[in-house]
Amino acid sequence: MPLQSLSLHELSAVPMLAAFKSGELTPVDVMEATLARIAQFEPALQATFALAADTARRAAQAAERRWLNGAPIGPLDGVPVTIKDNIDTAGTPTPIGTAARRLVPAAADAPPAARLREAGAIIVAKTTMPDFGMLSSSLSSYHPLTRNPWNVMKTPGGSSGGAAAAAAAGYGPIHLGTDIGGSVRLPAGWCGIFALKPTNGRVPIDPPYIGRIAGPMTRTVGDAALAMRVLAQPDARDPTCLPFQAIAWEDLERPLKGCRLGLLLDAGCGLPVDVETRSAIETAAALFEAAGAIVTPLKPFLTQAMLDGLDDFWRARAWAELTAIDGAQREKALPFIVEWARVAQSFDGARVFAGFSQIPAMRNAGHRLLQGVDFLLSPTAPLAAFDAQLPCPTNDATRPFQHIAFTVAFNMSEQPAASINCGYTSTDLPIGLQIVGKRFDDLGVLQIAHAFERLRPAQRPWPEPIDPEPRNPSPIGATPISRAR
């Protein structure tokens, strides 16, 4: 699409950087358009906190001078980005979505934030998340309720819900989220954007944890690839990071003829896939098949015992974290999270160990699933975005993870996985297609997603700002960080 026909907030990072190099645009032009877009949408969405408009403007002016002198400091110089709440950025507190956490400014950038900043990216704001990142919605005791740009009555998902909403709304081209069970892919699917969960260890993170990754959330596959060029640099603070590998992230072309794709429409447990989601995934698979790929239906691979065991282990971990917080402060946490975690106070060591043992069980199941195929296609989620006020689709603390069956195993198996939009419901909500690759084949996942970008029908226009009703009051007990202007 010609640059002249786009609004600046619609620009992806790749043509944006080309325009900076040619002098057709400057980082100041783009930053002003980005800040104006945020001002238009935020009354309805509440996707950001710690918005640093003045700091971002000064950084854009400095980037403009560097481009005019032909001396950009890195491959993302002047590009606006946002960073998820739970990724430390120097000088900003990290509430991890909960009012139960005392606010202390972070001493330094966490590895992925540091890599973006070193590459010249301009951090415009942090993005919202639910308490402790343990919900696939954006319900938070600290942040106002974040909403989905496609329909403000719906959730953008979680836990990287603010990042997904920001990407769909046009708050810049690159957004950084985290994922431990689907937290970049689920909100990407519900907001109609692209997100990559890299191979675990590909993007260094601090603190590391089992299954936890940081990954890019963007409108295009090309922008995610550009971000990975920066994010996949090593960092000694993460002892789990992979040895550096020189990957040609920009090489997104891959022939589909003969490519073996597995099609998974039933994970084996969790919520059933709704009719519209199933139809959209089957249509996507048919497009791949028509392009020469070999599509093979796969049998369910996950069991309810695996999902329940992981739930037990996560409850025990969450309860340990909550009980380490003094009582008055702990009472500020989201009641749903406390109710969910409190069950673990009755667990004995054998039950916690049995729960933990489901992690290697999931790991093995995920690897076996891709034997005989090159990549896997599945729904990202079994249903479209649900009501914004709900903590999860079931609204049930005894069954909180029934919607993550298609995503969570690939955190535990450490395989790269992405979500890309593949259609819309009858009520105009996006539907996500998940693409999973074998461990270490992050580039392959990007290539298959890039191929699908060209196969799928034309996408609907991105959402535009709307009336902010219903209003989003700050949650009781929250003390939001003041928004710098």
LUMFITI-667634 format. One line per field, with one value per residue (C-alpha): x, y, z; residue number from 1; residue in three letters. Coordinates in Angstrom, 2 decimals, decimal comma, padded with zeros to 5 digits. Layout:
u: X ...
v: Y ...
w: Z ...
nr: NUM ...
rest: ala ...
//
This chain:
u: 000,00 001,48 002,84 000,77 -002,49 -001,83 -002,35 000,92 -000,45 -001,14 002,49 004,28 007,86 009,47 008,18 008,45 012,19 012,56 010,76 013,08 016,08 014,73 013,67 010,03 009,09 010,79 010,47 008,83 006,06 005,37 005,58 003,06 000,66 001,13 000,50 -002,58 -003,89 -003,36 -005,19 -008,13 -008,47 -007,38 -010,57 -012,30 -009,49 -007,31 -004,52 -001,55 -000,04 003,08 002,58 005,66 004,69 007,27 010,10 008,98 008,89 012,43 013,62 011,93 013,66 017,02 016,26 015,26 018,64 020,44 018,52 019,17 022,87 022,70 023,69 020,83 021,92 020,22 017,76 014,71 015,84 012,79 010,16 007,48 007,05 005,20 006,36 004,14 003,77 005,73 008,87 011,07 011,89 014,36 012,76 009,19 007,52 006,47 003,09 002,50 -001,14 -001,90 -002,57 -001,07 002,46 004,38 005,58 009,33 010,93 012,86 016,62 017,29 015,66 014,93 016,74 014,04 013,35 017,08 017,48 014,67 016,04 019,60 018,24 016,81 013,16 011,27 009,28 006,09 004,26 003,86 000,80 -001,70 -002,12 -004,23 -003,11 000,16 -000,43 -002,62 -005,73 -006,52 -008,55 -007,50 -009,24 -006,86 -006,92 -004,38 -005,18 -008,52 -010,33 -008,75 -011,13 -010,99 -010,81 -013,11 -015,85 -015,33 -017,79 -015,29 -011,93 -008,70 -007,55 -004,57 -002,25 -000,72 -004,12 -002,96 -000,28 -002,78 -005,29 -002,53 -001,41 -004,95 -005,64 -002,48 -000,34 002,81 003,93 005,75 004,54 006,28 004,34 005,01 003,51 003,45 000,31 -000,91 -000,53 000,70 -001,20 -004,64 -004,95 -003,45 -006,16 -008,91 -007,60 -006,85 -003,09 000,03 002,10 005,04 005,86 009,48 011,30 011,89 015,26 015,38 014,57 016,42 014,15 014,63 013,37 013,15 010,58 009,32 007,47 007,81 008,83 008,77 007,59 006,61 002,97 002,46 000,04 002,32 004,63 007,39 007,38 007,62 010,58 012,22 011,69 013,15 016,33 016,80 015,18 017,12 020,42 022,04 021,92 023,90 021,08 019,06 020,81 018,20 018,81 019,91 023,36 023,19 022,31 022,65 019,17 018,12 014,94 014,13 014,10 010,36 009,88 009,17 007,49 004,41 004,40 005,06 005,08 003,48 000,91 -000,94 -004,48 -005,64 -009,29 -009,64 -006,95 -008,31 -009,68 -010,93 -013,75 -015,11 -014,25 -017,22 -018,69 -017,43 -013,89 -013,74 -015,00 -012,37 -009,53 -010,74 -010,91 -007,33 -006,17 -007,91 -006,03 -002,73 -003,76 -004,72 -001,24 000,41 000,79 -000,11 -002,65 -003,16 -005,78 -004,25 -005,76 -006,19 -002,97 -003,72 -005,56 -007,65 -005,23 -002,40 -004,38 -005,63 -002,17 -000,67 -003,53 -002,62 001,04 000,25 -002,17 000,53 003,03 000,51 -000,51 003,14 003,61 000,43 001,24 004,64 002,78 001,65 -002,06 -003,23 -001,42 -002,53 -006,18 -005,76 -005,26 -008,07 -010,52 -010,83 -007,07 -007,06 -010,01 -008,30 -004,93 -006,29 -007,34 -003,64 -003,32 -004,74 -002,35 000,32 003,71 002,63 -000,19 002,06 004,70 002,06 000,93 004,47 004,96 002,38 004,88 007,16 004,04 002,87 006,36 006,47 002,94 003,76 006,85 005,07 002,27 004,63 006,31 005,58 004,60 006,58 004,11 000,82 -002,34 -004,98 -007,33 -005,52 -008,57 -011,74 -013,94 -013,90 -013,36 -015,64 -017,17 -014,63 -015,70 -015,12 -011,81 -012,04 -014,64 -016,01 -016,10 -015,27 -012,20 -012,41 -012,16 -010,06 -007,92 -010,42 -009,69 -005,88 -005,70 -004,48 -001,72 -000,29 001,43 003,75 005,07 006,00 007,38 009,33 008,23 007,71 004,08 002,29 -001,23 -002,43 -005,89 -007,79 -011,35 -014,18 -017,28 -020,80 -020,46 -017,22 -014,78 -011,39 -010,50 -006,91 -005,09 -002,22 000,88 003,32 006,77 009,43 011,77 014,24 012,36 011,16 011,95 009,90 006,85 007,29 007,62 004,42 002,60 003,96 002,70 -000,73 -000,76 -000,77 -003,20 -005,96 -008,66 -008,30 -008,57 -011,22 -010,18 -008,61 -010,91 -011,35 -011,81 -015,29 -017,34 -015,62 -018,86 -019,04 -016,51 -013,70 -013,24 -009,98 -010,33 -010,88 -007,54 -005,53 -003,07 -002,23 001,07 000,53 000,70 003,61 002,72
v: 000,00 003,42 005,37 008,40 006,48 005,47 007,39 007,48 005,34 002,59 002,32 -000,90 -000,60 -001,83 000,98 003,43 002,86 003,10 006,46 007,65 006,71 008,45 011,54 011,14 010,94 011,69 010,00 013,21 012,90 009,32 010,00 012,83 010,62 007,81 010,04 011,49 007,97 007,02 010,15 009,27 005,64 005,50 006,86 003,72 001,13 001,90 -000,22 001,75 003,15 005,22 006,97 009,16 011,56 014,27 011,76 010,06 013,38 014,21 010,77 011,22 014,56 012,94 010,11 012,63 014,35 011,02 010,08 013,51 012,93 009,44 007,87 005,87 004,10 000,82 -001,03 000,37 003,97 006,18 003,40 003,72 000,62 -000,37 -002,77 -004,98 -004,07 -007,11 -006,40 -004,03 -000,65 001,50 004,08 002,75 000,52 -002,96 -003,66 -006,92 -005,98 -006,11 -003,54 -006,03 -005,27 -002,36 000,05 000,40 001,88 -000,76 -000,36 -001,37 -002,50 -006,22 -007,91 -007,54 -003,92 -003,23 -004,74 -002,60 000,57 -000,18 -000,60 002,92 002,01 004,60 003,23 005,28 003,51 000,33 -001,82 -003,33 -006,88 -008,80 -009,62 -011,59 -012,39 -015,33 -014,55 -014,65 -011,47 -007,96 -007,89 -006,21 -004,81 -002,19 -001,14 000,13 -002,50 -002,77 -003,36 -004,76 -002,19 -004,33 -004,24 -002,46 -004,79 -007,62 -008,43 -008,03 -011,14 -011,59 -011,55 -009,39 -007,79 -004,19 -004,92 -006,61 -003,78 -001,23 -003,04 -003,31 000,34 001,62 002,71 002,13 -000,93 -003,08 -004,21 -006,55 -009,12 -012,25 -015,73 -018,67 -020,44 -018,46 -014,86 -013,34 -015,69 -015,60 -011,79 -011,64 -013,97 -012,01 -008,66 -009,74 -009,11 -011,25 -012,53 -014,89 -017,05 -017,85 -021,02 -020,78 -019,13 -017,48 -014,10 -013,66 -012,61 -011,73 -013,35 -016,59 -019,21 -022,54 -021,91 -018,12 -016,17 -012,62 -012,11 -009,45 -008,47 -006,62 -006,06 -007,78 -010,78 -008,61 -006,33 -009,32 -010,61 -007,20 -007,17 -010,67 -009,51 -007,28 -009,33 -012,54 -011,06 -012,80 -011,52 -013,00 -012,29 -015,19 -018,51 -020,32 -018,33 -020,20 -019,71 -016,91 -018,06 -015,89 -016,20 -014,40 -013,06 -010,96 -014,06 -014,76 -016,44 -020,18 -022,40 -024,21 -027,02 -030,26 -028,59 -031,01 -029,32 -031,05 -029,85 -030,05 -029,21 -030,98 -030,51 -033,39 -031,38 -027,91 -025,99 -027,29 -025,30 -023,19 -023,53 -020,22 -020,76 -024,29 -023,10 -020,33 -022,75 -025,28 -022,52 -021,49 -025,09 -025,32 -022,22 -023,84 -027,05 -025,17 -023,58 -027,00 -027,90 -031,37 -031,05 -034,03 -034,13 -034,89 -036,64 -034,94 -034,87 -033,29 -034,80 -033,16 -034,62 -032,62 -029,38 -029,97 -030,88 -027,71 -025,79 -027,36 -026,42 -022,85 -022,48 -023,64 -021,19 -018,33 -019,12 -019,14 -015,71 -014,32 -015,58 -013,88 -010,53 -009,00 -009,42 -005,83 -005,56 -009,04 -008,03 -005,60 -008,46 -009,38 -011,58 -014,09 -014,71 -015,12 -017,52 -019,52 -019,72 -020,31 -023,85 -024,79 -024,25 -027,77 -029,39 -031,75 -032,17 -035,21 -033,30 -030,36 -032,73 -034,61 -031,28 -030,26 -033,63 -032,64 -030,15 -032,87 -034,82 -031,82 -031,36 -034,92 -034,70 -031,49 -032,99 -036,21 -034,22 -032,73 -036,01 -036,59 -032,98 -029,78 -027,42 -027,55 -025,53 -025,14 -022,58 -020,17 -020,27 -022,33 -019,24 -015,55 -012,73 -012,98 -010,29 -007,76 -008,03 -011,79 -013,18 -016,16 -017,64 -020,02 -017,33 -020,20 -020,30 -024,10 -024,29 -021,27 -022,75 -024,57 -022,16 -022,58 -026,22 -025,30 -022,97 -024,01 -027,26 -025,42 -023,27 -026,46 -028,14 -024,95 -025,01 -021,75 -020,84 -017,87 -016,52 -014,79 -013,56 -015,94 -014,65 -012,99 -014,11 -013,07 -010,33 -009,03 -010,37 -011,68 -015,39 -016,53 -019,32 -020,85 -022,02 -024,22 -025,32 -027,68 -026,46 -023,84 -023,31 -019,80 -018,58 -021,38 -020,34 -016,75 -017,96 -020,03 -017,10 -014,75 -017,11 -017,10 -013,29 -013,49 -016,41 -015,07 -012,74 -009,00 -008,06 -005,75 -002,19 -001,76 -000,38 003,37 005,35 005,19 006,71 005,72 004,60 002,57 004,44 002,54 003,64 002,70 -000,53 -000,18 -000,12 000,73 003,58 004,07 005,60 009,16 009,57 011,79 014,40
w: 000,00 -000,93 002,00 001,04 001,41 005,02 008,23 010,16 012,99 010,42 009,34 010,09 011,24 008,03 005,71 008,61 008,87 005,10 005,22 007,99 005,86 002,74 004,69 003,62 007,30 010,60 014,00 015,26 012,65 013,69 017,41 017,25 015,29 017,80 020,82 019,13 018,49 022,13 023,28 021,02 022,05 025,69 027,27 025,99 026,04 029,10 027,60 028,93 032,10 032,78 029,45 028,99 026,23 026,91 027,23 024,02 022,18 023,26 022,19 018,79 018,32 019,07 016,64 013,99 014,30 013,97 010,83 009,31 009,95 008,45 011,77 013,34 016,52 015,67 013,46 015,28 015,76 016,27 016,20 018,93 021,10 024,25 026,98 029,13 032,80 034,10 032,03 034,02 032,53 034,43 036,72 036,41 039,03 037,95 039,59 037,62 037,44 041,15 043,85 046,34 045,16 046,64 043,97 043,66 040,52 038,57 038,80 035,20 031,98 031,79 028,87 026,17 027,10 027,07 023,59 022,18 023,75 022,57 019,04 019,17 019,80 021,83 024,77 024,76 027,58 029,58 028,87 031,27 032,55 035,09 038,64 038,60 034,92 035,92 033,87 030,17 030,63 031,63 035,02 037,44 040,97 039,90 036,34 035,08 033,02 029,58 026,68 023,16 020,32 018,15 020,79 024,11 025,83 025,19 026,72 024,74 026,60 028,83 030,29 027,52 026,93 027,05 024,44 022,12 022,46 021,82 018,67 017,29 018,10 016,38 019,35 017,31 015,35 017,94 021,37 023,78 025,79 027,82 027,63 030,07 028,89 025,90 027,09 023,83 021,51 023,15 023,21 019,72 018,50 020,23 018,94 015,37 015,48 015,07 018,00 018,28 021,30 020,47 021,42 025,15 025,74 022,32 023,88 027,20 030,05 033,71 035,84 033,84 034,81 033,48 030,22 030,39 027,30 025,97 022,42 019,88 019,25 015,98 013,11 010,58 010,52 009,06 012,09 014,44 012,45 012,67 016,43 016,78 015,10 018,14 020,91 020,23 021,35 024,36 027,93 030,82 033,28 031,87 032,57 030,45 027,26 024,16 022,65 020,13 016,64 013,55 012,05 008,86 010,44 007,38 005,11 005,26 001,89 002,01 -000,61 000,66 -001,87 -000,03 003,40 005,89 008,11 010,92 011,62 015,25 015,91 019,26 021,90 023,98 026,90 027,79 026,18 022,86 019,75 018,70 015,23 013,81 015,09 013,69 010,31 010,16 011,00 008,43 005,82 006,64 006,30 002,92 001,73 002,67 000,91 -002,24 -002,18 -002,24 001,42 002,66 005,49 007,81 010,60 014,01 017,00 020,42 022,43 025,82 028,79 031,48 034,05 032,45 032,55 036,09 037,34 035,94 037,56 040,92 040,52 039,51 042,44 044,85 043,41 043,53 047,11 048,19 046,58 048,17 051,66 051,41 051,18 054,47 055,17 054,65 051,35 050,25 050,68 047,78 045,31 042,95 044,91 042,06 042,14 045,93 045,75 043,01 044,82 048,35 047,45 047,45 051,20 051,63 049,12 050,40 048,79 046,81 045,12 044,23 042,84 040,85 039,40 038,55 036,83 034,22 032,80 031,33 030,35 028,31 026,94 025,65 024,24 022,37 020,76 019,81 018,19 015,59 014,65 010,99 010,25 009,81 011,46 013,32 012,65 015,36 016,85 019,13 021,42 021,24 021,28 020,42 022,92 025,94 028,18 029,47 033,11 033,33 034,66 032,27 029,91 032,56 035,29 037,63 039,89 039,98 036,14 035,15 032,35 030,14 027,27 027,11 025,99 022,49 023,72 027,10 026,11 023,72 026,55 028,39 025,24 024,45 020,82 018,89 018,27 016,76 016,39 013,23 012,32 010,04 010,05 011,96 013,77 012,76 015,39 013,80 016,40 015,18 015,17 015,70 013,87 015,86 013,97 015,93 014,84 016,08 018,79 017,52 014,22 015,07 011,58 010,07 012,10 010,91 007,31 007,43 009,03 006,38 003,67 005,28 005,31 001,53 001,27 003,51 002,20 002,64 006,30 007,66 008,52 011,94 014,64 015,01 018,25 019,70 022,47 025,73 027,41 029,58 031,69 033,38 036,98 038,68 040,68 044,41 046,20 043,10 043,05 039,37 038,42 037,26 033,51 032,53 029,94
nr: 1 2 3 4 5 6 7 8 9 10 11 12 13 14 15 16 17 18 19 20 21 22 23 24 25 26 27 28 29 30 31 32 33 34 35 36 37 38 39 40 41 42 43 44 45 46 47 48 49 50 51 52 53 54 55 56 57 58 59 60 61 62 63 64 65 66 67 68 69 70 71 72 73 74 75 76 77 78 79 80 81 82 83 84 85 86 87 88 89 90 91 92 93 94 95 96 97 98 99 100 101 102 103 104 105 106 107 108 109 110 111 112 113 114 115 116 117 118 119 120 121 122 123 124 125 126 127 128 129 130 131 132 133 134 135 136 137 138 139 140 141 142 143 144 145 146 147 148 149 150 151 152 153 154 155 156 157 158 159 160 161 162 163 164 165 166 167 168 169 170 171 172 173 174 175 176 177 178 179 180 181 182 183 184 185 186 187 188 189 190 191 192 193 194 195 196 197 198 199 200 201 202 203 204 205 206 207 208 209 210 211 212 213 214 215 216 217 218 219 220 221 222 223 224 225 226 227 228 229 230 231 232 233 234 235 236 237 238 239 240 241 242 243 244 245 246 247 248 249 250 251 252 253 254 255 256 257 258 259 260 261 262 263 264 265 266 267 268 269 270 271 272 273 274 275 276 277 278 279 280 281 282 283 284 285 286 287 288 289 290 291 292 293 294 295 296 297 298 299 300 301 302 303 304 305 306 307 308 309 310 311 312 313 314 315 316 317 318 319 320 321 322 323 324 325 326 327 328 329 330 331 332 333 334 335 336 337 338 339 340 341 342 343 344 345 346 347 348 349 350 351 352 353 354 355 356 357 358 359 360 361 362 363 364 365 366 367 368 369 370 371 372 373 374 375 376 377 378 379 380 381 382 383 384 385 386 387 388 389 390 391 392 393 394 395 396 397 398 399 400 401 402 403 404 405 406 407 408 409 410 411 412 413 414 415 416 417 418 419 420 421 422 423 424 425 426 427 428 429 430 431 432 433 434 435 436 437 438 439 440 441 442 443 444 445 446 447 448 449 450 451 452 453 454 455 456 457 458 459 460 461 462 463 464 465 466 467 468 469 470 471 472 473 474 475 476 477 478 479 480 481 482 483 484 485
rest: met pro leu gln ser leu ser leu his glu leu ser ala val pro met leu ala ala phe lys ser gly glu leu thr pro val asp val met glu ala thr leu ala arg ile ala gln phe glu pro ala leu gln ala thr phe ala leu ala ala asp thr ala arg arg ala ala gln ala ala glu arg arg trp leu asn gly ala pro ile gly pro leu asp gly val pro val thr ile lys asp asn ile asp thr ala gly thr pro thr pro ile gly thr ala ala arg arg leu val pro ala ala ala asp ala pro pro ala ala arg leu arg glu ala gly ala ile ile val ala lys thr thr met pro asp phe gly met leu ser ser ser leu ser ser tyr his pro leu thr arg asn pro trp asn val met lys thr pro gly gly ser ser gly gly ala ala ala ala ala ala ala gly tyr gly pro ile his leu gly thr asp ile gly gly ser val arg leu pro ala gly trp cys gly ile phe ala leu lys pro thr asn gly arg val pro ile asp pro pro tyr ile gly arg ile ala gly pro met thr arg thr val gly asp ala ala leu ala met arg val leu ala gln pro asp ala arg asp pro thr cys leu pro phe gln ala ile ala trp glu asp leu glu arg pro leu lys gly cys arg leu gly leu leu leu asp ala gly cys gly leu pro val asp val glu thr arg ser ala ile glu thr ala ala ala leu phe glu ala ala gly ala ile val thr pro leu lys pro phe leu thr gln ala met leu asp gly leu asp asp phe trp arg ala arg ala trp ala glu leu thr ala ile asp gly ala gln arg glu lys ala leu pro phe ile val glu trp ala arg val ala gln ser phe asp gly ala arg val phe ala gly phe ser gln ile pro ala met arg asn ala gly his arg leu leu gln gly val asp phe leu leu ser pro thr ala pro leu ala ala phe asp ala gln leu pro cys pro thr asn asp ala thr arg pro phe gln his ile ala phe thr val ala phe asn met ser glu gln pro ala ala ser ile asn cys gly tyr thr ser thr asp leu pro ile gly leu gln ile val gly lys arg phe asp asp leu gly val leu gln ile ala his ala phe glu arg leu arg pro ala gln arg pro trp pro glu pro ile asp pro glu pro arg asn pro ser pro ile gly ala thr pro ile ser arg ala arg
//
